[in-house]
């Protein structure tokens, strides 16, 4: 994962100004308060086979306090192949910081390390500092491309505590031994002076990290010899300063001491200065104190109980407020949450129902609300992930480089986790204080925080000259927040539509008219492709996909590839086979079911001679025995003694509008098709139908919408409108018929928000014989496991046929902004 470069991010976070936002497509500048977002993606598992489904839940949070935020509503999620090509991309709609989606992997996918990347448009203003990236491993019988890592390239680096060695002062020095792919190694080594004397020895753990103490002397330089896999590696330690300050952090019981020392050469320079210590947590100053040295040393007590949990940067400033030393610490904090998972028994049978109870509470044991996501996976083919939402938000997103097995630093059963975390911060959290200052104190924002989908373009005349003050209308038949939108072009002929709520792939139509309602000009539509970030080389791809997997896991995964191609029970949706549904007399419109009941269709076939009638509207009025116009000159039909507007179906697609729409929407959308040149039309069929109940949906904003456009929070009800006759005009177009638009009109295929599929979880009935093979690697996936006021949630699912160990993973955010993660296992016998 790419981590936040804190030395730059902190500089941004300090400057919380009201800054101008310069959007590429916005009609005018907007004033936006500077803020910072983080995103975390919880996937059902980390290892997949070709044709598998990746299920994921997205959490968008305030980067400074980890509370869910609604600052952006568009999240871009991508799957990136080892050759840095994007093989899948979706735009996810975020609702109060939450969203979910899924990817179907191609069945021809090669083995290798892939990446799941996620970001908002706003995050792009800060480079890669807040971009989420997670490694996904694909295991396949198709061989992977050769690994790019060169064997034998070992690196040993040394990190003095606080930033620098100072002659005459003892310091802790952290060491990290790894190869060029970032893989750490357990090594041993020694430090030598330039005169050949051995002054220190060190060892590292399996992750390549360790510490030792060193007292550098004036006039000496220091080298190290490290033995890695039997091969000696020579290294040079950082040169010691002849004059300067050191910072040492000492933990004693529940207190934290910052010990500041200078050498004899520096007493005169620093002895009379007023120094200061500042602590920053997520960019905010949470503690500061000024002091003076007594002799050549001083100790400052830092009240960590007053600071939030997570990483904190302890910085030492001299009398001129220049940073001299810095040390990262991890503060356990006082605001925590406890996630408890319980099962009614440890062992289950195949296809048996499993129930799990989830309980979330605060430090006082009081119920805590939260938003969670839950997966249950076959542990034999899905090893325990090295990261979770807790380790990512509180650690990984704040450090440079890839952190191996980040979850171990938060595993309370690991008695060494605090010591290991401190060594990690001494290496990957090290600061050398070549501080980069911003060239311009005003941060230029190029990407806006999106609250919906934006469309823009230009209206031009016949000479391609921009037309200002043109009235542009957008028809979006399947938009959630309306169907008809208006805008006016600026002096450069640009129009802009913002905050559109469009689901899935759909066609939108645009019309441009002058002040008198006369069509004019031609419309262009800007591309939406610029929203995607370029892909750069990443160390996530450098490790061979199966190099670190246990042999048993490899065998199980290869077997899973074969099962994936023959199993009849998918881990997504069971598809009906050899079933043909015949309902010739019924059709589902977007808002109601209609039935023919034997009424005879009026079939009109267009001939070349009919082109003189110009428009489809004129053609229907001339050829149909039933069509006529009302007082408003609208095309109508007679039903039960009343004049009714017809529905329109194009190329057997669903109705373009519904009876729920406002009259102006019906007018515009009807005329869009009725004004088509007759040369674009092949056949017209006018059907007299009987309509079923008109379904209405009240969405989250209390607005009426059709069922197809309903938001997930909406609820369907029947309208009070009477049942009755419905007339529908079925239009069959010639090839490219809709491209033959009149002056001042255009259309475009738009990919809106991804409509997430529903995870299929079977329900088994012991009394019924089901011979289908069930080899699901993911037994259960629930992205929306909300914990209510009681702090409890109950879920259930059924086991597969695999006699294995099942791992249940629960992750999420408490209402207090505390990330939580828990694991529970059981066996299937």
DAQUI-V936553 format. One record per residue. N is the residue number from 1. RES is the residue in one small letter. SS is DSSP state (alpha for helix, beta for strand, coil for the rest). PHI is phi in degrees with one decimal (none if undefined). PSI is psi as a letter, one per 30 degrees, with the letter a starting at -180 (999 if undefined). Layout:
[[N RES SS PHI PSI] [N RES SS PHI PSI]]
//
This chain:
[[1 x coil none k] [2 x coil -84.1 k] [3 x coil -106.7 l] [4 x coil -71.9 k] [5 x coil -80.8 j] [6 x alpha -66.3 e] [7 x alpha -62.4 f] [8 x alpha -88.4 e] [9 x alpha -65.1 e] [10 x alpha -61.4 e] [11 x alpha -62.2 e] [12 x alpha -67.2 e] [13 x alpha -65.9 f] [14 x alpha -66.1 e] [15 x coil -92.9 i] [16 x coil -88.2 i] [17 x coil -110.8 l] [18 x beta -90.8 j] [19 x beta -115.8 k] [20 x beta -71.8 k] [21 x beta -106.2 k] [22 x coil -106.8 j] [23 x coil -94.8 k] [24 x coil -68.0 f] [25 x coil -119.0 f] [26 x coil -71.1 k] [27 x coil -71.7 f] [28 x coil -154.8 l] [29 x coil -66.5 k] [30 x beta -123.8 l] [31 x beta -96.7 j] [32 x beta -128.3 k] [33 x beta -72.4 k] [34 x coil -64.9 k] [35 x coil -145.1 l] [36 x coil -135.2 k] [37 x beta -114.5 k] [38 x beta -126.3 l] [39 x beta -132.3 k] [40 x beta -126.8 k] [41 x beta -116.1 k] [42 x beta -98.5 j] [43 x beta -100.2 l] [44 x coil -61.6 e] [45 x coil -160.4 a] [46 x coil -116.3 f] [47 x beta -117.9 k] [48 x beta -134.0 l] [49 x beta -120.9 l] [50 x coil -55.5 k] [51 x coil 75.9 g] [52 x coil -73.5 l] [53 x beta -108.1 k] [54 x beta -97.5 j] [55 x beta -105.7 k] [56 x beta -144.6 l] [57 x beta -122.9 k] [58 x beta -111.0 k] [59 x beta -122.5 j] [60 x beta -104.7 k] [61 x beta -132.0 l] [62 x beta -67.2 k] [63 x coil -66.2 f] [64 x coil -101.3 f] [65 x coil -139.4 g] [66 x coil 65.2 g] [67 x coil -82.5 k] [68 x beta -61.3 k] [69 x coil -132.3 l] [70 x coil -115.6 g] [71 x coil -64.9 e] [72 x coil -128.0 k] [73 x coil -115.4 f] [74 x beta -112.8 k] [75 x beta -121.8 k] [76 x beta -100.7 k] [77 x beta -121.5 k] [78 x beta -136.9 k] [79 x beta -107.3 k] [80 x beta -116.5 k] [81 x coil -81.3 l] [82 x coil -58.8 f] [83 x coil -90.1 g] [84 x coil 69.7 g] [85 x coil -98.0 k] [86 x beta -79.1 j] [87 x beta -104.0 f] [88 x beta -161.3 k] [89 x beta -149.0 k] [90 x beta -139.3 k] [91 x beta -105.8 j] [92 x beta -102.0 k] [93 x beta -80.6 k] [94 x coil -98.0 k] [95 x beta -116.2 j] [96 x coil 54.0 h] [97 x coil 86.9 g] [98 x beta -121.0 k] [99 x beta -163.5 l] [100 x beta -149.5 l] [101 x beta -165.8 a] [102 x beta -161.8 l] [103 x beta -126.2 k] [104 x beta -98.3 j] [105 x coil -76.9 k] [106 x coil -61.3 k] [107 x coil -77.1 f] [108 x coil -103.3 g] [109 x coil -67.3 k] [110 x coil -83.4 l] [111 x coil -65.7 l] [112 x beta 156.2 l] [113 x beta -92.3 j] [114 x beta -104.1 l] [115 x beta -135.4 k] [116 x beta -105.9 k] [117 x beta -118.2 k] [118 x beta -143.4 k] [119 x beta -165.2 l] [120 x coil -101.3 l] [121 x coil -61.4 e] [122 x alpha -64.9 e] [123 x alpha -61.9 f] [124 x alpha -65.5 f] [125 x alpha -67.3 f] [126 x alpha -117.3 h] [127 x coil 64.2 b] [128 x coil -97.2 g] [129 x coil -63.3 e] [130 x coil -118.8 g] [131 x coil -71.2 k] [132 x beta -85.8 k] [133 x beta -146.6 k] [134 x beta -134.7 k] [135 x beta -79.4 k] [136 x beta -122.0 k] [137 x beta -102.9 k] [138 x beta -110.0 k] [139 x beta -106.0 k] [140 x coil -146.7 l] [141 x coil -74.0 f] [142 x coil -78.9 k] [143 x coil -63.5 k] [144 x coil -85.4 l] [145 x coil -69.0 l] [146 x coil -55.4 k] [147 x coil -67.0 k] [148 x coil -89.0 f] [149 x coil -74.1 k] [150 x coil -91.1 k] [151 x coil -67.5 k] [152 x coil 85.8 g] [153 x coil -90.4 j] [154 x beta -103.2 k] [155 x beta -130.5 k] [156 x beta -122.8 k] [157 x beta -124.1 l] [158 x beta -125.0 k] [159 x beta -131.7 j] [160 x beta -65.8 k] [161 x coil -61.0 k] [162 x coil 87.3 f] [163 x coil 126.7 e] [164 x coil -141.8 l] [165 x coil -84.9 k] [166 x beta -127.3 k] [167 x coil -59.4 k] [168 x coil 84.2 f] [169 x coil -121.4 k] [170 x beta -71.9 k] [171 x beta -138.6 l] [172 x beta -81.7 k] [173 x beta -121.1 k] [174 x beta -91.8 k] [175 x beta -129.5 k] [176 x beta -134.9 k] [177 x beta -116.8 k] [178 x beta -152.9 l] [179 x beta -97.6 a] [180 x coil -68.9 f] [181 x coil -92.0 f] [182 x coil 92.8 g] [183 x coil -77.5 k] [184 x beta -81.8 l] [185 x coil -135.9 k] [186 x coil -77.5 j] [187 x coil -135.8 l] [188 x beta -136.2 l] [189 x beta -163.4 l] [190 x beta -143.9 l] [191 x beta -108.5 k] [192 x beta -123.7 k] [193 x beta -82.2 l] [194 x coil -64.5 f] [195 x coil -92.2 g] [196 x coil 97.7 g] [197 x coil -83.6 k] [198 x beta -83.2 k] [199 x beta -118.4 f] [200 x beta -163.2 l] [201 x beta -124.3 l] [202 x beta -150.5 l] [203 x beta -134.6 l] [204 x coil -124.0 l] [205 x coil -82.3 a] [206 x coil -65.5 f] [207 x coil -94.4 g] [208 x coil 83.7 g] [209 x beta -118.7 k] [210 x beta -161.8 l] [211 x beta -139.5 l] [212 x beta -154.5 l] [213 x beta -109.1 k] [214 x beta -145.8 k] [215 x beta -112.2 j] [216 x coil -73.8 k] [217 x coil -109.4 k] [218 x coil -64.5 k] [219 x coil 87.2 f] [220 x coil -107.5 k] [221 x coil -117.7 l] [222 x beta -132.3 k] [223 x beta -123.6 l] [224 x beta -133.3 k] [225 x beta -122.6 j] [226 x beta -117.8 k] [227 x beta -100.0 j] [228 x beta -117.5 j] [229 x coil 52.5 h] [230 x coil 79.8 g] [231 x beta -110.8 k] [232 x beta -75.6 k] [233 x beta -124.2 k] [234 x beta -91.2 k] [235 x beta -141.0 l] [236 x beta -115.5 k] [237 x coil -77.1 l] [238 x coil -59.6 k] [239 x coil -67.7 k] [240 x coil -81.7 k] [241 x beta -79.4 k] [242 x coil -75.7 f] [243 x coil -144.6 k] [244 x coil 162.7 a] [245 x beta -111.7 l] [246 x beta -122.9 l] [247 x beta -126.1 k] [248 x beta -124.6 k] [249 x beta -101.1 k] [250 x beta -123.1 k] [251 x beta -99.4 k] [252 x beta -138.0 j] [253 x coil 56.1 c] [254 x coil -100.6 g] [255 x beta -103.8 l] [256 x beta -125.2 k] [257 x beta -116.9 k] [258 x beta -100.4 j] [259 x beta -98.3 j] [260 x beta -109.8 k] [261 x beta -138.3 k] [262 x beta -124.4 l] [263 x coil -84.0 l] [264 x alpha -59.9 e] [265 x alpha -66.5 f] [266 x alpha -104.0 f] [267 x alpha -59.4 e] [268 x alpha -63.4 e] [269 x alpha -75.6 e] [270 x alpha -106.5 f] [271 x coil -61.2 e] [272 x coil -97.7 f] [273 x coil -82.1 l] [274 x coil -93.7 j] [275 x beta -88.6 l] [276 x beta -147.9 k] [277 x beta -114.8 k] [278 x beta -125.9 k] [279 x beta -115.7 k] [280 x beta -121.6 k] [281 x beta -119.4 j] [282 x coil 52.1 h] [283 x coil 86.1 f] [284 x beta -105.8 k] [285 x beta -73.0 j] [286 x beta -109.7 f] [287 x beta -160.6 k] [288 x beta -152.8 k] [289 x beta -152.7 k] [290 x beta -97.1 l] [291 x beta -163.0 l] [292 x coil -128.2 l] [293 x coil -70.4 k] [294 x beta -107.6 j] [295 x coil 76.9 c] [296 x coil -123.2 g] [297 x beta -148.2 l] [298 x beta -160.2 l] [299 x beta -129.7 k] [300 x beta -114.6 k] [301 x beta -83.7 k] [302 x beta -105.0 j] [303 x coil -77.7 i] [304 x alpha -63.7 f] [305 x alpha -68.1 f] [306 x alpha -94.6 f] [307 x coil -105.8 l] [308 x coil -70.0 l] [309 x coil -69.6 l] [310 x beta 114.6 a] [311 x beta -71.5 k] [312 x beta -135.9 k] [313 x beta -101.3 j] [314 x beta -97.6 j] [315 x beta -117.9 k] [316 x beta -102.6 k] [317 x beta -112.8 k] [318 x coil -84.4 a] [319 x coil -65.3 f] [320 x coil -94.8 g] [321 x coil 62.7 h] [322 x coil -97.0 k] [323 x beta -68.9 k] [324 x beta -110.3 e] [325 x beta -144.2 l] [326 x beta -151.3 k] [327 x beta -142.7 k] [328 x beta -87.4 k] [329 x beta -129.3 l] [330 x beta -113.1 k] [331 x beta -99.7 k] [332 x coil -66.3 f] [333 x coil 74.2 l] [334 x coil -107.3 f] [335 x coil -100.7 j] [336 x coil -125.5 l] [337 x beta -140.2 k] [338 x beta -115.0 k] [339 x beta -109.8 j] [340 x beta -116.6 k] [341 x beta -117.3 k] [342 x beta -140.8 k] [343 x beta -115.7 l] [344 x coil -82.6 f] [345 x coil -162.8 l] [346 x coil -86.6 f] [347 x beta -129.5 k] [348 x beta -129.8 l] [349 x coil -94.0 l] [350 x coil -62.4 k] [351 x coil 60.5 g] [352 x coil -85.3 k] [353 x beta -75.2 k] [354 x beta -114.8 k] [355 x beta -120.1 k] [356 x beta -128.0 k] [357 x beta -104.1 k] [358 x beta -114.1 k] [359 x beta -132.2 k] [360 x beta -120.1 k] [361 x beta -143.0 l] [362 x beta -89.9 a] [363 x coil -65.3 f] [364 x coil -91.2 g] [365 x coil 80.8 g] [366 x coil -82.5 k] [367 x beta -55.9 k] [368 x coil -130.3 k] [369 x coil -74.8 l] [370 x beta -171.4 l] [371 x beta -112.4 k] [372 x beta -125.3 l] [373 x beta -132.1 k] [374 x beta -131.5 k] [375 x beta -132.1 k] [376 x beta -127.5 k] [377 x beta -129.2 l] [378 x beta -73.8 j] [379 x coil -66.8 f] [380 x coil -70.8 f] [381 x coil -120.1 g] [382 x coil -140.0 i] [383 x coil -58.0 l] [384 x coil -61.0 k] [385 x coil -70.1 l] [386 x coil -82.8 f] [387 x coil -141.6 l] [388 x coil -148.7 a] [389 x alpha -64.1 e] [390 x alpha -67.8 e] [391 x alpha -67.6 e] [392 x alpha -71.2 e] [393 x alpha -68.0 e] [394 x alpha -90.2 f] [395 x coil -139.9 d] [396 x alpha -60.8 e] [397 x alpha -70.7 f] [398 x alpha -106.6 f] [399 x coil -119.8 l] [400 x coil -81.5 l] [401 x coil 80.7 l] [402 x coil -81.4 k] [403 x coil -103.0 j] [404 x coil -74.2 k] [405 x coil 46.1 h] [406 x alpha -61.1 f] [407 x alpha -64.8 f] [408 x alpha -66.0 f] [409 x alpha -75.1 f] [410 x alpha -120.2 g] [411 x coil -86.2 j] [412 x coil -68.3 f] [413 x coil -79.1 f] [414 x coil -88.8 j] [415 x coil -66.5 f] [416 x coil -98.9 g] [417 x alpha -65.4 e] [418 x alpha -67.2 e] [419 x alpha -64.6 e] [420 x alpha -65.0 e] [421 x alpha -65.4 e] [422 x alpha -65.6 e] [423 x alpha -66.4 e] [424 x alpha -58.5 e] [425 x alpha -69.8 f] [426 x alpha -74.4 f] [427 x alpha -103.0 d] [428 x coil -74.8 f] [429 x coil -102.8 g] [430 x coil -73.2 k] [431 x coil -120.8 k] [432 x coil -100.5 f] [433 x coil 60.8 h] [434 x coil -89.7 i] [435 x coil -72.8 k] [436 x coil -90.1 k] [437 x coil -99.9 k] [438 x coil -66.1 k] [439 x coil -67.9 f] [440 x coil -128.9 k] [441 x coil -69.8 f] [442 x coil -95.0 j] [443 x coil -78.3 k] [444 x coil -89.4 j] [445 x beta -95.7 k] [446 x coil -103.7 f] [447 x coil -126.4 k] [448 x coil -89.7 l] [449 x coil -74.8 j] [450 x coil -86.0 k] [451 x coil -109.1 g] [452 x coil 171.8 a] [453 x beta -89.1 k] [454 x beta -111.5 k] [455 x beta -125.9 k] [456 x beta -145.2 l] [457 x beta -179.7 a] [458 x beta -137.0 k] [459 x beta -105.7 k] [460 x beta -122.8 l] [461 x coil -88.4 a] [462 x coil -63.4 f] [463 x coil -98.0 g] [464 x coil 61.9 h] [465 x coil -94.1 k] [466 x beta -59.0 k] [467 x coil -107.4 j] [468 x coil -80.7 l] [469 x coil 59.4 g] [470 x coil -81.3 k] [471 x beta -88.1 j] [472 x beta -107.3 k] [473 x beta -114.7 k] [474 x beta -109.7 k] [475 x beta -106.7 j] [476 x coil -121.5 j] [477 x coil -62.4 e] [478 x coil -110.2 g] [479 x beta -71.8 k] [480 x coil -77.7 e] [481 x coil -97.3 h] [482 x coil 135.5 l] [483 x coil -125.2 f] [484 x beta -126.4 k] [485 x beta -133.1 k] [486 x beta -124.3 k] [487 x beta -152.7 l] [488 x beta -129.3 k] [489 x coil -71.7 l] [490 x coil -88.2 a] [491 x coil -64.5 f] [492 x coil -95.1 g] [493 x coil 77.1 g] [494 x beta -88.4 k] [495 x beta -119.6 l] [496 x beta -149.9 k] [497 x beta -117.0 k] [498 x beta -123.1 l] [499 x beta 60.7 h] [500 x beta -76.4 k] [501 x coil -112.9 i] [502 x beta -110.6 k] [503 x beta -104.4 k] [504 x coil 65.2 a] [505 x beta -86.5 k] [506 x beta -156.8 l] [507 x beta -105.4 k] [508 x beta -114.2 l] [509 x beta -122.6 k] [510 x beta -129.5 k] [511 x beta -129.6 k] [512 x beta -122.2 k] [513 x beta -138.4 l] [514 x coil -85.2 a] [515 x coil -63.9 f] [516 x coil -94.6 g] [517 x coil 86.4 g] [518 x coil -90.4 k] [519 x beta -58.1 k] [520 x coil -152.4 l] [521 x coil 66.0 a] [522 x beta -125.3 k] [523 x beta -110.0 k] [524 x beta -113.0 l] [525 x beta -124.4 k] [526 x coil -67.8 l] [527 x coil -74.2 k] [528 x coil -96.8 f] [529 x alpha -66.3 f] [530 x alpha -66.7 f] [531 x alpha -71.8 f] [532 x coil -91.6 k] [533 x coil -72.7 k] [534 x coil -69.4 l] [535 x coil -104.8 k] [536 x coil -114.2 l] [537 x coil -59.0 k] [538 x coil -140.1 k] [539 x alpha -66.9 f] [540 x alpha -60.3 f] [541 x alpha -93.6 f] [542 x coil -80.8 f] [543 x coil -89.7 k] [544 x coil -54.0 k] [545 x coil -58.4 e] [546 x coil -109.1 g] [547 x coil -62.2 e] [548 x coil -107.9 g] [549 x coil -85.9 k] [550 x coil -59.8 l] [551 x alpha -59.1 e] [552 x alpha -64.7 e] [553 x alpha -65.3 e] [554 x alpha -59.5 e] [555 x alpha -63.1 e] [556 x alpha -64.3 e] [557 x alpha -70.1 e] [558 x alpha -63.0 e] [559 x alpha -63.6 e] [560 x alpha -63.4 e] [561 x alpha -59.2 e] [562 x alpha -67.3 e] [563 x alpha -64.0 e] [564 x alpha -62.2 f] [565 x alpha -89.6 f] [566 x alpha -121.8 f] [567 x coil -67.9 k] [568 x coil -93.8 f] [569 x coil -103.4 j] [570 x coil -77.9 l] [571 x coil -88.7 g] [572 x coil -121.4 d] [573 x coil -136.7 k] [574 x coil -75.5 k] [575 x coil -98.3 k] [576 x coil -69.8 k] [577 x coil -114.5 k] [578 x coil 54.9 h] [579 x coil -120.8 k] [580 x coil -114.6 k] [581 x coil -92.2 k] [582 x coil -117.1 j] [583 x coil -137.1 i] [584 x coil -65.7 f] [585 x coil -97.0 g] [586 x beta -130.8 k] [587 x beta -148.3 k] [588 x beta -93.5 j] [589 x coil -81.3 l] [590 x coil -63.8 f] [591 x coil -127.2 f] [592 x coil -165.5 l] [593 x beta -92.0 k] [594 x beta -125.4 l] [595 x beta -133.1 k] [596 x coil -74.5 e] [597 x coil 54.4 h] [598 x coil 85.9 g] [599 x coil -63.7 k] [600 x coil -79.2 k] [601 x coil -75.6 k] [602 x beta -102.0 j] [603 x beta -100.7 k] [604 x beta -120.2 j] [605 x beta -104.1 k] [606 x coil -76.4 k] [607 x coil -117.6 l] [608 x alpha -55.3 e] [609 x alpha -66.1 f] [610 x alpha -75.1 f] [611 x alpha -65.6 f] [612 x alpha -67.7 f] [613 x alpha -77.8 f] [614 x coil 69.5 d] [615 x beta -107.6 l] [616 x alpha -62.3 e] [617 x alpha -58.6 e] [618 x alpha -63.5 e] [619 x alpha -62.9 e] [620 x alpha -66.0 e] [621 x alpha -62.8 e] [622 x alpha -80.0 e] [623 x alpha -100.9 f] [624 x coil -84.1 k] [625 x coil -84.5 f] [626 x coil -111.8 f] [627 x coil -77.6 k] [628 x beta -157.5 a] [629 x beta -119.1 l] [630 x coil -99.7 a] [631 x coil -62.8 f] [632 x coil -92.3 g] [633 x coil 65.7 g] [634 x coil -87.3 k] [635 x beta -73.5 k] [636 x beta -139.1 l] [637 x beta -134.2 l] [638 x beta -97.5 k] [639 x beta -138.9 j] [640 x coil 53.1 h] [641 x coil 78.0 g] [642 x beta -117.2 l] [643 x beta -88.7 k] [644 x beta -124.4 k] [645 x beta -78.4 k] [646 x coil -82.3 l] [647 x beta -85.5 l] [648 x beta -127.0 k] [649 x beta -122.8 k] [650 x beta -110.0 k] [651 x coil 50.3 h] [652 x coil 64.5 g] [653 x coil -86.2 l] [654 x coil -59.1 l] [655 x coil -56.6 k] [656 x coil -73.8 f] [657 x coil -150.7 l] [658 x coil -131.7 l] [659 x coil -72.2 f] [660 x coil -79.7 f] [661 x coil -73.5 l] [662 x coil -67.3 l] [663 x alpha -56.3 e] [664 x alpha -69.0 e] [665 x alpha -68.1 e] [666 x alpha -61.0 e] [667 x alpha -57.4 e] [668 x alpha -66.2 e] [669 x alpha -72.1 e] [670 x alpha -64.9 e] [671 x alpha -63.7 f] [672 x alpha -56.9 e] [673 x alpha -89.2 e] [674 x alpha -69.0 f] [675 x coil -92.2 g] [676 x coil -61.4 k] [677 x beta -63.9 k] [678 x alpha -63.3 f] [679 x alpha -66.5 f] [680 x alpha -85.8 f] [681 x beta -108.0 k] [682 x beta -99.2 e] [683 x beta -153.4 l] [684 x beta -129.1 k] [685 x beta -123.5 k] [686 x beta -102.7 j] [687 x beta -109.9 k] [688 x beta -101.0 j] [689 x beta -125.9 l] [690 x beta -106.7 k] [691 x beta -89.0 k] [692 x coil -83.4 a] [693 x coil -58.3 k] [694 x coil -85.3 j] [695 x beta -84.2 k] [696 x beta -118.9 l] [697 x beta -129.4 k] [698 x beta -97.7 j] [699 x coil -85.5 a] [700 x coil -62.1 f] [701 x coil -91.4 g] [702 x coil 81.3 g] [703 x coil -95.8 k] [704 x beta -79.3 k] [705 x beta -150.8 l] [706 x coil -76.5 l] [707 x alpha -60.9 e] [708 x alpha -68.1 f] [709 x alpha -103.0 g] [710 x coil -73.3 k] [711 x coil -77.0 l] [712 x coil -58.7 f] [713 x coil -85.6 f] [714 x coil -79.5 l] [715 x beta -137.2 k] [716 x beta -93.7 k] [717 x beta -141.5 l] [718 x beta -87.4 k] [719 x coil -75.7 l] [720 x coil -83.0 f] [721 x coil -65.1 k] [722 x coil -69.6 k] [723 x coil -69.6 l] [724 x coil -178.4 a] [725 x beta -74.3 k] [726 x beta -122.8 k] [727 x beta -99.2 k] [728 x beta -131.6 k] [729 x beta -100.3 j] [730 x beta -93.3 j] [731 x beta -107.8 k] [732 x beta -107.0 j] [733 x beta -93.6 l] [734 x coil -69.9 l] [735 x coil -53.0 k] [736 x coil 62.4 g] [737 x alpha -61.6 e] [738 x alpha -71.8 f] [739 x alpha -80.3 f] [740 x coil -88.2 i] [741 x coil -90.7 l] [742 x coil -75.9 l] [743 x coil -58.3 k] [744 x coil 76.0 g] [745 x beta -140.0 k] [746 x beta -155.8 l] [747 x beta -149.6 l] [748 x beta -154.8 k] [749 x beta -88.7 k] [750 x beta -115.9 k] [751 x beta -100.1 j] [752 x coil -89.8 b] [753 x beta -64.8 k] [754 x coil -69.1 k] [755 x coil -94.1 j] [756 x coil -62.7 k] [757 x coil -76.1 l] [758 x coil -96.5 k] [759 x coil -63.5 k] [760 x coil -89.3 k] [761 x coil -126.1 j] [762 x coil -69.2 l] [763 x coil -118.0 j] [764 x coil -98.6 k] [765 x coil -111.4 j] [766 x coil -58.0 f] [767 x coil -81.3 f] [768 x coil -112.0 k] [769 x coil -87.8 j] [770 x coil -121.9 j] [771 x coil -92.8 g] [772 x coil -69.0 k] [773 x coil -78.3 k] [774 x coil -117.4 j] [775 x coil -122.8 h] [776 x coil -65.7 k] [777 x coil -72.4 e] [778 x beta -107.9 j] [779 x beta -80.1 e] [780 x beta -154.4 k] [781 x beta -145.2 k] [782 x beta -132.3 j] [783 x beta -79.0 f] [784 x beta -123.9 i] [785 x beta -91.3 i] [786 x beta -79.5 k] [787 x beta -95.7 k] [788 x coil -84.7 a] [789 x coil -61.2 f] [790 x coil -78.5 f] [791 x coil 74.7 g] [792 x beta -125.5 l] [793 x beta -151.7 k] [794 x beta -121.1 k] [795 x beta -131.0 l] [796 x beta -149.1 l] [797 x beta -161.5 l] [798 x beta -112.4 k] [799 x coil -71.1 l] [800 x coil -93.4 a] [801 x coil -86.0 f] [802 x coil -76.5 k] [803 x coil -87.3 j] [804 x coil -152.1 a] [805 x beta -92.8 k] [806 x beta -107.7 k] [807 x beta -112.3 k] [808 x beta -99.4 k] [809 x beta -116.0 k] [810 x beta -121.7 k] [811 x beta -137.8 l] [812 x beta 166.8 a] [813 x beta -128.4 k] [814 x beta -75.9 l] [815 x coil -65.2 f] [816 x coil -90.8 g] [817 x coil 83.2 g] [818 x coil -95.3 k] [819 x beta -72.6 k] [820 x beta -132.3 k] [821 x beta -150.3 k] [822 x beta -148.5 l] [823 x beta -133.4 k] [824 x beta -138.1 k] [825 x beta -120.2 l] [826 x beta -152.3 l] [827 x beta -113.7 k] [828 x beta -108.2 k] [829 x coil -111.1 999]]
//
